[in-house]
């Protein structure tokens, strides 16, 4: 799933996968997205890389974070 030989940074590749899962309904609005630990385990990435993925998705408005509960898919305007 992640091409470790690619010139595309790993955090971008993982963020693309999560965006695709949001778009295809795997992660519907208001559902949790994987945590830093889950992203590390699934994609074989470092903690800082996983955190960067979640930070970027939040900055884009794709997700929001509830302190102590995790990150969730944001509502989309259709």
C-alpha positions in Angstrom: 0.0 0.0 0.0 2.8 2.4 0.9 5.7 2.5 -1.6 8.8 3.0 0.6 10.9 3.5 -2.5 8.7 6.3 -3.8 9.9 10.0 -3.9 6.5 10.9 -2.5 6.8 11.3 1.3 5.3 8.5 3.4 3.0 10.9 5.3 1.5 12.1 1.9 0.9 8.5 0.8 -0.8 7.6 4.0 -2.9 10.8 4.0 -4.0 9.9 0.5 -5.1 6.5 1.6 -7.1 8.0 4.5 -8.6 10.6 2.2 -9.7 7.8 -0.2 -11.2 5.8 2.6 -13.2 8.9 3.6 -14.3 9.5 0.0 -15.4 6.0 -0.6 -17.3 5.8 2.7 -15.0 3.4 4.5 -14.9 6.1 7.2 -18.2 7.9 7.1 -18.8 11.3 8.7 -18.5 11.4 12.5 -16.6 8.1 12.7 -13.1 7.7 14.2 -10.2 7.5 11.9 -7.2 5.4 12.9 -5.1 6.7 15.8 -1.4 7.4 15.6 -0.7 3.9 17.0 -3.1 2.3 14.5 -1.5 4.2 11.6 2.0 3.1 12.8 0.9 -0.5 12.9 -1.0 -0.6 9.6 1.5 1.4 7.5 4.8 0.7 9.2 5.5 4.4 9.8 7.1 6.3 12.6 5.0 8.1 15.3 6.0 11.5 14.0 4.9 10.5 10.5 1.6 9.3 11.7 1.0 12.4 13.7 1.8 14.5 10.6 -0.9 12.6 8.7 -3.5 13.4 11.3 -2.4 17.0 11.6 -2.6 17.5 7.8 -6.0 16.0 7.6 -7.3 18.2 10.4 -5.7 21.3 8.7 -7.5 20.4 5.5 -10.8 20.1 7.3 -11.2 16.4 6.5 -11.1 15.5 10.2 -11.5 17.1 13.6 -10.1 16.1 16.9 -11.9 15.6 20.2 -9.3 15.8 23.1 -9.2 12.4 24.8 -11.3 10.7 22.2 -9.4 10.9 18.9 -9.9 12.1 15.4 -13.1 11.9 13.5 -14.3 12.4 9.9 -15.7 15.8 9.4 -19.2 16.4 8.0 -19.1 17.3 4.3 -21.3 19.8 2.6 -23.0 18.2 -0.4 
